[in-house]
Amino acid sequence: MSTSINQKILRTANAPQTPPDEIEKQVAQALIDLENNVPDLRNELRALQISAAKEVDVRGGKKAIVVFVPVPFLKAFRKLQQRCVLGVAVLGFVTDDGDRLTRELEKKFADRHVVFVAQRRTLPKPKRNAPVKNQHRPRTRTLTVVHEKILEDLVYPTEIVGKRVRVGVDGGRLLKVFLDAKDATSLEYKLDSFSSVYRRLTGKDVVFEFPTVQTD
């Protein structure tokens, strides 16, 4: 039984409640195509849904596609990404080619980069005069934590190995995020997309870099 586009899109409470737009339909159809035509992705993809998708402008006139996934499905998406990375290494093919799912989607959207982000929601800080029962806010819903999680989502399965904040003379803050150097070859081409997507989603400036490896 084939999957339809509408079945592939699950509008969670914090996702847009409008009918799927053209980009969302394209992403859903691309996932369905992979489900039907790539045997080693089929079983995992069949059970997964996205909640939204949007295009983001990237420096140099390029674009990126942000695929939002419901939080309950994030672990399964990550397992799929990680399994593909490990599988490539075990089978002895190119080991620095990134996760299979993202690469397959980027083949279908040849002029755009693809990133996955969980559809998280922040909760406002409780007011001092709010009733006690309304004062509890899970830490996972704070703005700080949500923004940290977006960083992790963007670069997964690469690991963040360090962060540094630079304050300019005008008081502006620029976050530098350092990624695992072993993934430099496979991710160098997406660093501008990571920065543009993060700014679009959070309003904050960030630069992604790889640490300089010292050689003797």
C-alpha positions in Angstrom: 0.0 0.0 0.0 1.6 3.3 -1.1 1.9 6.3 1.1 0.2 9.6 0.1 1.6 13.1 0.5 -1.0 13.9 3.1 -0.2 10.8 5.1 3.5 11.8 5.1 2.7 15.2 6.7 1.6 15.3 10.4 0.6 18.8 11.6 1.7 18.8 15.3 0.3 21.4 17.6 3.1 23.9 17.1 3.4 23.3 13.3 1.6 25.5 10.7 -2.1 24.6 10.5 -2.4 25.6 6.9 -2.7 23.1 4.1 0.7 21.8 2.9 2.4 24.3 0.5 4.4 23.4 -2.6 7.7 22.9 -0.8 6.1 20.6 1.8 4.5 18.6 -0.9 7.8 18.3 -2.7 9.6 17.1 0.4 6.9 14.6 1.3 6.9 13.2 -2.3 10.7 12.9 -2.2 10.5 10.9 1.0 7.8 8.7 -0.5 10.0 8.2 -3.6 12.9 7.1 -1.4 10.6 4.8 0.5 9.5 3.1 -2.7 12.9 3.0 -4.5 15.7 2.7 -1.9 15.3 -0.7 -0.3 17.6 -0.1 2.7 15.6 3.0 3.7 12.1 1.6 3.0 11.1 0.1 6.3 12.3 3.0 8.5 10.9 5.8 6.2 7.5 4.2 6.0 6.7 4.9 9.6 8.1 8.4 9.7 6.3 11.7 9.0 7.3 15.3 8.8 5.4 18.2 10.3 6.5 21.1 8.0 9.2 22.3 5.6 10.4 25.7 4.4 12.9 27.3 2.2 15.6 29.6 3.6 17.8 31.9 1.6 21.5 31.3 1.9 24.5 33.6 1.2 25.5 33.5 -2.4 22.0 33.2 -3.8 21.6 29.6 -2.8 18.7 28.1 -0.8 18.3 25.5 1.9 15.3 23.4 2.8 14.5 22.9 6.5 12.5 19.8 7.1 10.7 19.9 10.5 10.0 16.6 12.1 7.6 15.9 15.1 9.7 15.5 18.3 8.4 11.9 18.9 9.9 10.9 15.5 13.3 12.7 16.0 14.9 9.6 17.6 13.9 7.4 14.7 15.1 10.0 12.1 18.4 10.2 13.9 18.7 6.4 14.2 18.2 6.2 10.4 20.8 8.9 9.8 23.3 7.3 12.1 22.7 3.8 10.8 23.4 5.0 7.3 26.7 6.5 8.4 27.8 3.4 10.2 26.6 1.2 7.4 28.7 3.1 4.8 31.8 2.7 7.1 31.2 -1.0 7.7 30.6 -1.8 4.0 33.9 -0.1 3.1 32.5 2.6 0.8 33.2 6.3 1.2 33.1 6.9 5.0 33.0 10.7 5.0 29.9 11.1 2.8 27.5 12.1 5.5 24.2 10.5 6.4 22.4 8.6 3.6 19.0 10.2 4.0 20.1 13.7 3.7 22.3 12.9 0.7 19.5 11.1 -1.1 17.2 14.1 -0.6 19.9 16.5 -1.8 20.1 14.5 -5.0 16.4 15.2 -5.5 16.8 18.9 -4.6 20.1 19.3 -6.5 20.2 23.1 -6.1 19.4 23.2 -2.4 20.8 21.8 0.8 18.6 19.9 3.2 18.6 19.9 7.0 16.4 18.3 9.6 15.1 20.1 12.7 12.6 18.9 15.4 9.4 20.9 15.6 10.0 22.2 19.1 8.0 24.9 21.0 9.2 27.4 23.6 7.1 28.5 26.5 7.3 32.0 27.9 8.8 32.6 31.3 6.1 32.5 34.0 5.1 35.9 35.4 5.7 36.6 39.0 2.0 37.1 39.7 0.9 34.0 37.8 -1.0 31.3 39.7 1.4 28.6 41.2 0.0 25.9 38.9 1.0 28.0 35.9 4.6 28.7 37.1 6.2 25.4 36.1 8.0 25.5 32.8 10.0 22.5 31.7 13.6 23.3 31.0 13.3 21.7 27.6 10.8 24.5 26.6 13.1 27.4 27.6 14.4 29.6 24.8 18.0 28.8 25.6 17.6 25.0 25.5 15.4 25.1 22.3 18.1 27.1 20.5 20.8 24.7 21.7 18.8 21.8 20.4 18.3 23.5 17.0 22.1 23.7 16.8 22.4 20.0 17.5 19.7 19.1 15.0 21.2 21.1 12.2 24.6 19.4 12.2 23.6 15.9 13.2 25.1 13.3 13.0 28.2 15.5 13.3 29.1 16.4 16.9 29.6 19.9 18.3 33.0 19.9 20.0 33.1 23.5 21.2 31.4 26.9 21.4 32.7 30.5 21.8 30.9 33.8 22.0 32.6 36.9 20.5 31.3 40.3 21.5 31.8 43.1 19.0 32.6 46.7 19.8 29.0 47.5 19.2 27.9 45.0 21.8 26.7 42.5 19.2 27.2 38.8 20.0 28.4 36.2 17.5 28.4 32.6 18.4 31.1 30.4 17.0 30.3 26.7 16.9 33.1 24.2 16.3 32.3 20.9 14.7 34.1 17.5 14.7 37.1 17.9 12.4 36.7 14.4 11.0 33.6 15.5 9.2 35.1 18.6 7.6 35.3 17.0 4.1 31.6 16.0 4.0 30.2 19.2 5.6 32.3 22.1 4.5 29.9 22.8 1.7 26.9 23.3 4.1 28.3 25.7 6.7 26.7 28.8 5.2 23.4 26.9 5.1 23.7 26.0 8.8 24.3 29.7 9.6 21.5 31.0 7.5 18.9 28.5 8.8 19.9 29.1 12.4 19.5 32.8 12.0 16.1 32.4 10.3 14.8 30.2 13.1 16.3 32.0 16.1 17.3 35.5 15.0 20.8 34.9 16.2 24.1 35.0 14.3 26.3 32.0 14.3 29.4 30.8 12.5 30.2 27.1 12.1 33.9 26.1 11.8 36.1 23.1 12.1 39.0 23.3 14.7 42.4 23.6 13.2 44.2 20.3 13.5 47.8 20.6 14.7 50.3 18.4 12.9 53.8 17.6 14.1 
